[in-house]
C-alpha cells in the first residue's frame, strides 16, 4: 500500500512540475531552504 502511495505522489510531482512556471534553480533554492527546517538542529 505504501509503495502505491509513494508512486502516486511522485507521479503527481512529475506531472505537476513541468506545468509550474518555476525554474529548476528556484525549486532547488526552495528545497534547500526548507530542508534545514525539517531537521531538529
N, C-alpha and C positions, 0 to 999 in steps of 0.2 A: 504493500500500500504506500509506504513512504517513497519507494522508487517512482511510483506513478505520480505522486505529488511533486517530487523533485523535478521530474522530466516535464511535467505540465508547467511548473513555474519557470523553468529555464526556457521552455518553448515559448512561453508568453514574453519573456525577456527578449529573446532573439527576434520575435515578431514585432515587438514594440520599439526596440532600439532604432532600427532603420527609419521608422516613421517619425521619431522625435528629432527636432532640428537642433540637437545638441552635439557639438564637436566632440570627438573622442577625448581630446585633451581636457576639455571641460568636464567630461564624465569622470575621467580618472582623477581630476582635481577634487571633485565632489566625494568620490570614494575615499581618497587619501585623507580628506578632512573628516570623514565620518568614522573611519576605522579606529583612530585613537580613542574616540568616544565610546566605542564598543568594548574597548579593553579596560580592565579595572585599575589601570595605573593611576 
